Amino acid sequence: MKKSLLLFLLILPFVIGIPTGLATAQTTQRTEVVQTIQQLFDGMRAGDSSMVSSVFDRNATMYTTFYDQEGNPQLREGSLANFLKAIGTPHEKVWDERIWSYDVQIDQSMASVWTPYTFFRGEDFSHCGVNAFQLYKSTEGWKIIHIMDTRQQEECQMKPDGVQRKLEGLISSWHQAATDADEDIYFGLMAPGSIFIGTDASERWTKDEFMTYAESAFQKETAWDFKTVYRHITVADDRRQAWWDEKLDTWMGTCMATGVLQKTPTGWKITHYQLSLAVPNDKIKAFQELVKE
């Protein structure tokens, strides 16, 4: 029986028409494409024009289509140079473009991505619409070569959907379990074989390794206390995978993190989490010298 099940699992990708290697490659490609677009919006929130510039091809084009007050369709050409200048110019409120989903199509070195969004300045609603991205895979990775977006101020999604709200609660409960030193809840929300990557270059653990490492911390009243500054959750089209990025206030200072979730027979579980210390751009050289010591 076990041999038959193993054989079925091995041939299943071919039965449904997707070779195993190709399926894995497509998943990896999709993740890379989405991460490229996420870096654009993370850079916008950080006001970091260099971070945003790095995901664009230098000849990228930008357009916006909308309806004027008379209801006539309009097309406005943008400028990548002006866009980067605006991002890098200090502004009081964070430019927060919240992406609700990613519809990704890939063929060889070409990708097309459709992303519904709602744009906020700080907590103030501005507008919503859809972004249509075109990307190509260069020798330096995926680059955005074209963006066209729509804009409106009515019938806009303002909050995450049901699955996103559920995952928001799960992630918050996971962090709270560390604050409460509740080992059962904390590690119960991590999938078997999940990966946790810390801020030190040596800190890559499987779930079991991380449990051993953190054992002494969970014997205290608080293992660690991470406060969320903001969090953005994206749910995959199949509604069985999701990923998030977040900014955290920690004992180390400001940290940035990304995570991946998977819907399993026992509910949603965290399968991957990576934590990094945020170093301001104007202090990176001093930080590099400090690390060399």
N, C-alpha and C positions, 0 to 999 in steps of 0.2 A: 504493500500500500504506500509506504513512504517513497519507494523508488518511483512508483507511478505518479505521485504528486510532484516529486522533484522534476521528473521528465516533463510534466504538464507545465510547470512554472518556467522551465527553460525554453520550451517551444512556444509559449503563449504569445510573446511579442511577434513571432512570425505568423502565427495563426491569425492575428488581427491585422497583420500587414505592416508592423513596425519592427524592424530589426533592433535588437537590444542596443547595440552601439549607437545607432541612429537616434533612438529615443533619448538616450543619455545625452548625446551631443545637442539635440534640439532643446532639451531642458536647460543645459548649460548656456547655450546661445541665448535663450529667452531671458535667463537670469542676468546675463551680461548686458543685454539691451536695456532691460528695465533698470538696472543699476546705473547705466549711463544717464538715463532720463531723471532718475532720482537725484543724481549728483547735481543736475541743473537746478532742481528745485531746492535742494539743500543749500546750494550756493546762493540762491536768491534769498533764502531766509537768513543766511549768515551775512549777506551783503558783501560776498567775496567774489569779485568779478574774475579773478584768476581761476578760481574753482569752476566757475561757469564756463569760461572761455575754453578750458581744457577739453570739454565734451563736444565742441563744435569744430567742424571743418572750417578753415579760414574763408572759404567762399560760400558759406551757408547763406540761405535766403530766408526771409521771414515775411509772412503776409497775414493780415486779419481781414475777415469778411464779416459784414454786419448789415443791418438795415437802418437807413436814416429815418428821421422823424416823419417823412412822407411815405415810408414803407418801401423805399427803393433799395435794392441790393447794392452794396458798396464793397470795393476792394481797396485796401490800403497796404502799401508796401512798407515794411519796417527796415531797420538797419541794425545789423549785428553790432557794429561799433557803438552806435547810440544806446543800444540795449545794455551792453557791458558797462558803458559809462554811467548809465542810470543806476545800475545795480551797485557799482562801486562808490557812488556819491552818497555820503551819509544821509540817512532818512530816519526820522523819529520812530516810525512804526515798522514792524517786520513785514516784509512782503511774503505772505503765506499762501501759496497756491496749493490747495488740497486736492489730490488726485484720488478719484473714487474707484477707478479700475483701469486695467491695462489690457487692451485687445492687441495682441502681438502676432504679426505674420512675418515669417522669415523664409527666404530662399537664398541659399548660398551666402553671399556677402551683402545681401540686401535685406533691410527690415522696414516694416511699416507698422506704426503703433498709433492706436486711437485711444485718447485718454480724456474722459469727462472730468471737469474740474470746477471748483469754486474758489475764487480769489478773495482773500481778505487782506486788509492793511491792519495789522495787529488783530484785534477782535472785530473790526468794522468790515462788514460785507461790502464788496465792490461790484463784482459781476461773476457770471459763470459762463460755461460754454464747453467746447470740445477742442482739444489739441490734436492735430494730425501730424505726426512726425515721420520723416524719412531719414533713414540712417544707412551708412555703409560701413563695412568692417575694414579698417585700414591696418597697416602694419603696427599701429599704436593702439589698436582696439576699435570699438564701435564709435563712430562720430556722427553727429547730427548734421545733415546737409540741408534740411528744409523743415520749417515749421509753418503750418497754417492753422489759425484758430478762429473760432466763432465767439461772439460775445453777446450777452443779454443780461437782463436784470430781473427777469420774471421766470417762475417755475424752476428755481435753482435748488439743487440739493444742498442743504445746510448742515446736515449731520450724517455720521456714518450709518449704514444700514444695519439690520438686525445682527448679521454675522459679525460685522466690525465692532458693534457694541459688545457682543458676547466676548470677543477676543480682547477688547479693551479691558473688560473686567478680569479676564484670565491673567493678562500680563500684570495688571495692578495687584492682583492677589498673589502672584508669584513674587513680586518685589516686597509686598507686605509680609509674606512668610519669612523672608530674610530679616526684616525688621523685627518680627516677633520671635525669631529663632525657631520657627516651626519647620523642622527638617522634613517631616512626612509630607506636608503640603508642598513645600518648595521642590523637593525632588520628585514628588508624585506628579507634578505638572511637566516634568521633562520626560521625553520619550526614551526608551531603552536605546543605548548607542548614540544618544545625542551628544553634541559637542559644545563645550564652553571654552571660549578664548578670552583670556584676561589681558591686562595692559602690559605685562612683561612678555618679552619675546619667548620665554620658556613656557608660558602658560597656555598650553593647549591640552585640554583634558576631555576624555570621554566622561559620560555621566558617572560611572563607577569611580574613575580616578578623581573626579571633582568632589564626589561625596567623601572620599578619603581625605583629600586636601582640606575640605571645609569642616571636617568633623569637630575640631576644637572650637571653631567660630560659632557653631550651632549649639555648643554647650553653654554659651554666654546668654545673657538676657536679650541681646541683639547681635545677630551675626554681622550684618552691615545694613546701613540705612540709605537707600538711594531714592531721592525725591525726583519725580518726573517734572521736567520743565515743559516739554511738549512731546507728543507722540503721533506718528502717522502710520496707519495700518492699511495695507493693500491686500485684497482677497483675489485669488486667481479666478479665472473664468470658470474652472471646474468646481469652485466652492469647496475644494478639499485641501487647498494649500493657501498659505498667507505669509506675508512677511511684514516687518515693521522697522522703522527707525525711530530713535528717541534721543532726546537731550536730557541728561541727568545731572542733578546737583548731588555730589558725593563728598566724602571726606578727603578725596584726592583733588577736589575742585570740579570743574565742569568736565563731564565725560559724554562721548557720543557712542551710541550702540546700535547694532542691527540684529534682528532675530528672524527666525523662520519657524512657522508652525505647520503642523500636518494633522488632518482629521483622521483619527484612528478608530478602531472598533470600540475603544473605551473613552472616546471624546478627543477634543483638540489637545495636542501636546507640543511642547517646544522641542524642536529638533536641532537647533543651532542658535548660538548667541555669541556675539563678539563685542567686547567692550574696549574702548580706546580713550585715552586721555586727550582732551582737546587743548592744543597749544596755539595761542594766538600767532598769526603770521609774523607780526613785528617782534616776536620773542623766539622765533624758531631757531635762529642762529645761536642765541645764548643757550637754548635748550640743547642743541647739538653739542656745544662745547661742554655742557654739564654732563651729558651722557658719556662723553669720551673719557672723563675723569675716572 
